[in-house]
Amino acid sequence: MLIIFLAALLGIVTRPLGLLSPFWPANALLAGLMVRNRRMATEQGWLGAFIALMAADLLTGTSLIRALVLTIANLLGAGVAYACLSRLPAKHVHLQRARSVMHLVLISVAASFCSSISGALALHQLFGMDFCDEFDVWLIGDLVNYVAILPVVLASSAPAQWPNRWPTHYQLARLPQGLAQAAPFMALVLSEGVAIWIGGPGAVMFSVPALLWCALTYSLFSVTLVTLIFSSSTMIAISAHHLDLSVPWPMGKVDLQSIRLGVLLMTLTPLTVAIVSITRQQLLIQVQYLAAHDQLSGLLNRRAFDQQTSEALPVLSRHNRLVAVLMLDIDHFKRINDTWGHAAGDQVLIAFARIAQECIPQNGVLGRMGGEEFAALFPVDTVEEARHIAETLRQRFEDTTVDYALQTRIKATVSVGVVTARGAEQAQPLMVQADRALYLAKGSGRNRVELQNMD
Ligand SMILES: Nc1nc2c(ncn2[C@@H]2O[C@H](COP(=O)(O)OP(=O)(O)OP(=O)(O)O)[C@@H](O)[C@H]2O)c(=O)[nH]1
């Protein structure tokens, strides 16, 4: 309620900035916040918003009837926006699909149309104001505010798995990190400066490349903020006549509305580009994850395990670290499958993978080599530490009971072959030695750790 009150006050205070910059964030903020926190969208919540809007108008000298008209019209628009947004699938509400921008625009049109037509009609009936004039200004003003502010509120509530997309690589690799992060935004500021300096009808478009650079670089939330800053500052620069678009001054009403709409629609391009680019990036991350992980256990598959160990070993060798390689094989796994079925066997594999993840150090590499065979590689300080980790894992698995279906409680054990070595650059010889140790463990009765030190 306080946010809406402050937003309404801000809108009232910035009114004198001129026709091109009427800033009324309250309606879009209200609809966005209600969608983000659905528990707020109660009768009390809407009543609170009504009180906040009324208070802002009354405190700044608006008459009671006029404040009532403005507040009811504003709430009508925000209500329409909320009703439409709350019916959208979550992926569109969080702006996670390219078409989300179209939904956003249509909802903004519907909301601003409802508030402007009701507000203009009431102002015409009660105060004799010109309906067309009021309707035009209100419609475009509200539309601009909805399209600029709603994305900021909605993107700020997007799920956390959205990738952080500060530029850290390729074309900016040589720039210091802070400078690299700021570069697209600095380019935007620079392009706005050039637009003010040169002027002319095309000046507004000078910022398009910088906006696209921001869209391809920053997180979605940052892009929504950048477009909001761009559209507001451009409107203010035009209305203060700093940005001279070579149109007759003072501008006619059609020119004013045309420029406002043009600037607004321009911001939809970086927004769409950001959403498409982030969606693609997420898809790529998913594909990379699926290509590197075993679906059942969630551990690295053999290919990814080989790749990660071949990257880790030279680093560990350079630091002269002692390395432990474990080969782990669940005992009599075929019997488990034959007795309780394949699905029960799967549950045993999942339980083992979970225990292995807990026992193998975080800085290690753990993977499923296939079937009931797993492998791990990690640095240790002593041979005894490697033995202790392997023994703990073996013991924990022995102590575990896997519950499967009703009254099926499965016990299983694992045999572990361990090799420790220093200075190895390649994993393959270590894996062969660990496999031999595993073979010994199986031959000596299973459910045991067999260790070989190559240091
Ligand atoms: N449930 C399940 N079984 C699998 C999977 N992959 C392989 N297996 C089975 O794992 C069993 C492995 O059996 P074996 O290689 O004979 O080894 P074992 O029975 O564990 O005997 P030892 O290793 O000598 O103790 C086979 O029956 C495979 O069909 C899987 O993803 N899920």
The ligand as an SDF file (V2000), in Angstrom:
LIG
                    3D

 32 34  0  0  0  0  0  0  0  0999 V2000
   17.9270  -52.0780  -12.6170 N   0  0  0  0  0  0  0  0  0  0  0  0
   18.9370  -51.8490  -13.4430 C   0  0  0  0  0  0  0  0  0  0  0  0
   19.7790  -52.8400  -13.7630 N   0  0  0  0  0  0  0  0  0  0  0  0
   20.8050  -52.5930  -14.5870 C   0  0  0  0  0  0  0  0  0  0  0  0
   21.0200  -51.3170  -15.1460 C   0  0  0  0  0  0  0  0  0  0  0  0
   22.1130  -51.3690  -15.9380 N   0  0  0  0  0  0  0  0  0  0  0  0
   22.5670  -52.6440  -15.8630 C   0  0  0  0  0  0  0  0  0  0  0  0
   21.7930  -53.3850  -15.0450 N   0  0  0  0  0  0  0  0  0  0  0  0
   21.9270  -54.8080  -14.6450 C   0  0  0  0  0  0  0  0  0  0  0  0
   23.0160  -54.9610  -13.7550 O   0  0  0  0  0  0  0  0  0  0  0  0
   23.3670  -56.3230  -13.7100 C   0  0  0  0  0  0  0  0  0  0  0  0
   24.8540  -56.4450  -13.5820 C   0  0  0  0  0  0  0  0  0  0  0  0
   25.1440  -57.7810  -13.3070 O   0  0  0  0  0  0  0  0  0  0  0  0
   26.5900  -58.3790  -13.3300 P   0  0  0  0  0  0  0  0  0  0  0  0
   27.4760  -57.5780  -14.2120 O   0  0  0  0  0  0  0  0  0  0  0  0
   26.4670  -59.8490  -13.6500 O   0  0  0  0  0  0  0  0  0  0  0  0
   27.1690  -58.2060  -11.8970 O   0  0  0  0  0  0  0  0  0  0  0  0
   26.5910  -58.5160  -10.4470 P   0  0  0  0  0  0  0  0  0  0  0  0
   25.3310  -59.3240  -10.4770 O   0  0  0  0  0  0  0  0  0  0  0  0
   26.4840  -57.2060   -9.7410 O   0  0  0  0  0  0  0  0  0  0  0  0
   27.7140  -59.3740   -9.8080 O   0  0  0  0  0  0  0  0  0  0  0  0
   29.0720  -58.8890   -9.2120 P   0  0  0  0  0  0  0  0  0  0  0  0
   29.4540  -57.5970   -9.8250 O   0  0  0  0  0  0  0  0  0  0  0  0
   30.0410  -59.9570   -9.5680 O   0  0  0  0  0  0  0  0  0  0  0  0
   28.8940  -58.7600   -7.7480 O   0  0  0  0  0  0  0  0  0  0  0  0
   22.8030  -56.9300  -15.0070 C   0  0  0  0  0  0  0  0  0  0  0  0
   21.7400  -57.7940  -14.6670 O   0  0  0  0  0  0  0  0  0  0  0  0
   22.2440  -55.7320  -15.7830 C   0  0  0  0  0  0  0  0  0  0  0  0
   21.0560  -56.0710  -16.5070 O   0  0  0  0  0  0  0  0  0  0  0  0
   20.0940  -50.2770  -14.8080 C   0  0  0  0  0  0  0  0  0  0  0  0
   20.1850  -49.1130  -15.2410 O   0  0  0  0  0  0  0  0  0  0  0  0
   19.0850  -50.5790  -13.9620 N   0  0  0  0  0  0  0  0  0  0  0  0
  1  2  1  0
  2  3  2  0
  2 32  1  0
  3  4  1  0
  4  5  2  0
  4  8  1  0
  5  6  1  0
  5 30  1  0
  6  7  2  0
  7  8  1  0
  8  9  1  0
  9 10  1  0
  9 28  1  0
 10 11  1  0
 11 12  1  0
 11 26  1  0
 12 13  1  0
 13 14  1  0
 14 15  2  0
 14 16  1  0
 14 17  1  0
 17 18  1  0
 18 19  2  0
 18 20  1  0
 18 21  1  0
 21 22  1  0
 22 23  2  0
 22 24  1  0
 22 25  1  0
 26 27  1  0
 26 28  1  0
 28 29  1  0
 30 31  2  0
 30 32  1  0
M  END
$$$$
